[in-house]
Amino acid sequence: MEFTKEIENSTAHRPIRDKISGHVLAHPEAFEALFKMAMDVSDKNHHKACWNLELVLENKIDWVSGHLDKFCDTLESFTDESSRRSISKICLFIAQREFPAKGQGNFASDAQLQKIASATFDWLIDESKVATKAYSMRALYLLGKRYDWIYPELKEILSKDFGHHSAAYKSAAKQLLRKL
């Protein structure tokens, strides 16, 4: 209960997020509470839990393996931009875990990867902010190693939207367009 209160009272400042995520990394039993709060989009503070979940999973992506169904089933429910940013980055972590530099992993199921692809495409074409779009396009690039339908759609979206976005978006898109 006290841990949940600490998340509720937290801010986006990195030292505070480092403290909370550090607590979870030092006390893995706290992961369940953090994950549950992050996935409960009806909780007014779920976005704060997402910020911390991102930092935990950046270090311990395997911790989400037993929760991938819940994570993937909740993706379409994230509407808060602050939570979407963190969740899109977690999608990138999952894609990186599934598609390491050499070969392919067996971290996520086909159905889970399809849900990640669907959500990240949605975030790429909707009114999400640039960070969410950048993480989404990078995750999609990795997912395209398995699904041949992704690259043509990704290339079309990035090419079409290129002129309508910020310098940060253009930089990320240009990098991926060269690879595509």
C-alpha positions in Angstrom: 0.0 0.0 0.0 2.8 2.4 0.8 4.5 1.6 -2.5 1.4 2.5 -4.4 1.1 5.8 -2.5 4.7 6.5 -3.4 3.8 6.1 -7.1 0.7 8.2 -6.7 2.7 11.0 -5.2 5.6 10.8 -7.7 6.5 13.2 -10.5 8.1 12.7 -13.9 11.4 13.9 -12.6 14.1 11.4 -13.4 15.6 11.1 -9.9 12.1 10.2 -8.5 11.5 7.7 -11.2 15.0 6.2 -10.6 14.2 5.9 -6.9 10.9 4.0 -7.5 12.2 1.8 -10.3 15.4 1.1 -8.2 13.1 0.0 -5.4 11.4 -2.5 -7.7 14.7 -3.7 -9.1 15.9 -4.3 -5.6 12.6 -5.9 -4.4 11.2 -7.9 -7.4 8.1 -8.7 -5.4 7.0 -5.1 -5.9 6.9 -5.7 -9.7 3.4 -7.2 -9.5 1.9 -4.1 -7.9 3.7 -1.8 -10.3 2.5 -3.8 -13.3 -1.0 -4.1 -12.1 -1.2 -0.3 -11.5 0.3 0.5 -14.9 -2.2 -1.8 -16.7 -5.2 -0.4 -14.9 -6.0 2.5 -17.3 -9.0 3.4 -15.0 -6.5 4.4 -12.3 -5.9 8.1 -12.5 -2.2 7.5 -11.7 -1.6 4.6 -14.1 0.6 6.8 -16.3 3.0 7.3 -13.3 3.2 3.5 -12.9 4.0 3.3 -16.7 6.9 5.7 -16.3 8.4 3.4 -13.7 7.5 0.2 -15.4 9.5 1.5 -18.5 12.6 1.9 -16.4 12.2 -1.4 -14.7 11.7 -3.3 -18.0 14.6 -1.5 -19.6 16.8 -3.4 -17.2 14.7 -6.6 -16.7 12.5 -7.1 -19.8 12.2 -10.8 -18.9 10.1 -9.9 -15.9 7.2 -9.1 -18.2 7.2 -12.5 -19.9 4.6 -14.0 -17.7 2.4 -10.9 -18.2 2.7 -10.4 -21.9 -0.9 -11.5 -22.6 -2.2 -8.8 -20.2 0.2 -6.2 -21.5 -0.8 -6.9 -25.1 -4.5 -7.0 -24.4 -4.3 -3.6 -22.7 -2.3 -1.8 -25.5 -5.4 -0.4 -27.2 -6.7 1.0 -24.0 -3.9 3.4 -23.4 -5.1 6.9 -24.4 -3.0 9.1 -22.1 0.0 10.3 -24.0 2.2 10.1 -21.0 1.5 6.4 -20.6 1.6 5.7 -24.3 5.2 7.1 -24.5 6.4 4.6 -21.9 4.3 1.7 -23.2 5.5 2.3 -26.8 9.1 2.1 -25.5 8.3 -1.1 -23.7 6.9 -2.4 -27.0 10.3 -1.5 -28.5 12.1 -3.4 -25.7 9.9 -6.5 -26.4 10.7 -6.3 -30.1 14.4 -5.9 -29.3 14.2 -9.0 -27.1 12.4 -10.9 -29.7 14.7 -9.8 -32.6 18.2 -9.5 -31.2 21.0 -8.5 -33.5 21.6 -12.1 -34.6 18.7 -14.4 -35.2 15.3 -14.4 -33.5 14.1 -15.1 -30.0 11.0 -16.8 -28.7 10.1 -14.3 -26.1 6.6 -13.3 -27.4 4.0 -15.4 -29.2 2.8 -14.6 -32.7 -0.5 -13.3 -31.4 1.3 -11.0 -28.9 3.6 -9.6 -31.6 0.6 -9.0 -33.9 -1.1 -7.0 -31.1 2.1 -4.9 -30.6 2.3 -4.3 -34.4 -1.4 -3.2 -34.5 -1.0 -0.8 -31.5 2.2 0.7 -32.7 0.8 1.3 -36.2 -2.2 3.0 -34.6 0.1 5.2 -32.5 2.2 6.0 -35.5 -0.7 7.3 -37.6 -2.8 9.0 -34.9 -2.1 12.2 -33.0 0.5 10.8 -30.7 3.5 12.9 -29.8 6.9 12.4 -31.5 8.5 10.2 -28.9 5.6 7.7 -29.0 5.8 7.7 -32.8 9.6 7.2 -32.8 9.5 4.2 -30.5 6.6 2.8 -32.5 8.4 3.1 -35.8 11.5 1.4 -34.4 9.4 -1.4 -32.9 7.7 -1.9 -36.2 11.0 -2.0 -38.1 12.1 -4.9 -35.9 8.7 -6.6 -36.2 9.0 -6.3 -40.0 11.8 -8.9 -39.8 9.0 -11.5 -39.2 6.0 -10.0 -40.9 6.6 -9.0 -44.5 3.5 -6.9 -44.7 5.0 -4.3 -42.2 7.8 -2.8 -44.3 5.7 -1.7 -47.2 3.1 -0.1 -44.9 5.7 1.5 -42.7 7.6 2.9 -45.6 4.4 4.4 -47.0 3.4 6.0 -43.7 6.9 7.4 -43.0 7.3 8.8 -46.6 3.8 10.3 -46.6 4.0 11.9 -43.2 7.6 13.0 -43.4 7.0 16.6 -44.3 4.2 17.1 -41.7 6.2 16.5 -38.6 9.0 17.9 -36.4 12.7 17.6 -36.9 12.9 14.8 -34.3 10.3 12.8 -36.2 12.0 13.5 -39.5 15.3 12.3 -38.1 13.9 9.0 -36.8 11.9 8.4 -40.0 14.9 9.2 -42.3 17.0 6.7 -40.4 14.5 4.0 -40.9 13.6 4.9 -44.5 17.3 4.3 -45.3 17.1 0.8 -43.8 13.8 0.0 -45.6 
